[in-house]
Amino acid sequence: MSYYDQLQDEIDHQAEALEILRKWVADLRSGSFNQGKATLHDQEADTYCCVGVLCETSFTHLRVPQDAVEGPRGISHFLNYEGASPVNNQNAFAVPVAVATYFTERGVQISWGDLYDMNDQFGEHHRTFSQIADFIEEKYIRPLEAQVG
């Protein structure tokens, strides 16, 4: 593969990641997801953290297979996305390795901790899904748009 082909392939992968980021932002703003704290998806309350919304976006748009869920969807109180690092014997808090790797392999270094902090803080430090979507646009989408062209 020539250098030009490799460069074009990298640009294509970044454009694909850009499209997923845009869909994630659209999902955050859609009103289809209720915001919660400290879990990707609390099925009892039907709430999501912002990264949980990305996981749902990934099932739909990245074609992450349904069986990538650790056990049947909904079998536990929280969705257990495959690859999520266990926290307190639950897989409810960490971004799935498959999702993180998808962006890392495309040169998009997402600061997951910043997103968790914005979603889960109380009081004046808490951010709504719309505010988190603004952050994602500013920190990840606009720079990627500049790279992809």
N, C-alpha and C positions, 0 to 999 in steps of 0.2 A: 504494500500500500504506500503510495507516494505521500510526501509531507502535506501536499494540498488536500489529498483525500482524507488524511488523518485530521487535519484542521477542520475540514467540512463536516466530518463525522462528529467532532467535538462540538461544533456549532449546532448541529442537528440535535445532539443530546441535550445541550443547554436550552435550545428552543422547546424541546419536549418538557424539560423541567419547568421552564417558564410557564408553559400552558397549565401544568398541574398546580403551580403556585397561584395562578389566576383563578383556577377552579376552586381552590381552597379558600381564597379570599371571598369569592362569590358565595360559597357555602356558608362561610362565617357571617356574611351579611344577609343571607337569605331569610332568616327568621325560622328556618326549618329545624334548627338545633337550639335547645335550651341550654344555657350556660350553667355549668356546675363547677365544683372544685375538687381537686385532689384525686380524681380518677379519670381515665380516658372516657369511660361511659358508665354512668351509674344507671343501670336498667330499671331499678325500682323508681327512682325519681325521674327517669328519662332525661338526664342531663349529661353534658359532655364538657370536657376541657377543650381548649382550642386544638391541642394535638390529637385528641380523640376525633374531632371533626376531620382532621387531615387523614386519620386512619380510615374513616368512612369514605372520604374522597378517594383514597387509594384503592379501596375495594371496587369502587365504581370506575375510576378513570385509569388506574394503573393496571387494572385487571389482575389485582392480587387475588389468587384463587380463594374461593370460599373455605376450602379446607386448610388454609393458612391460619385459621383461627385454632387456637389450642383447645380442642374439644368443640362441640357444636355451639354455634352462636347462641348466647343467652342462657347457657347451662348454669353459669354462676351469676352472682350479683353484679360482677363487672365483666366486660368483654376482655378476654385474655388473648390479645393479639400475639401471634407467634413471634418469638424473638424478644419480647419485652423482658427487661431485666426484672427479676423478682424483687419486690420491696415488701417487707413484712409478710412474706409467703404469698403475695399476690402479684400479678403481672399488670396491675392497674395503673401504675404511675409512669412507667418509662416508655419512651418512643420505641416502637418495634425496630429491630435491627434492619429488617428488610426495607422499611420506609427511610430510615436514616441513611442506609447504604445507597439507596436510589439517588438521593440528592448529592451525597458525597462523591459518588462516581461521576456525577455530572458537574462537579466543580462548585456546587452550592453548599457552603458551610453554614448550616442553620444553628443558631445558638438556642438549643432546646431549653436550657435553663432560663434564659430570658423570657421565653414564651410561657413556661410554667409559672414563673414568678409573676408575670403580668396577669395571668389568668387566676391565680390562687391567692393573691394578696387581698387583704381587707382594707376598707377605708379608702383613703385618697390614692393609694398605690394600686388598687384594683383597676383593671382595664376591662371594658366590655368587649364582646366579639368584634364590634365595629372598630373600636380603637386598636385592637390587636391586628385587625385587617389593615388598618392604616400603617401600622408599624411594619408589617410584612411587605406591603407595597414599597415603603420607603427604604427599608434595609435590604430587601432581597429582589423584589421585582424590578424596580427602576435600574439598579446596577446591572442586572442580568439583561434587561432590555438594551442597555448601552453596549454590552458585549456582543449580543446576538445581532443587533442592528435592525 
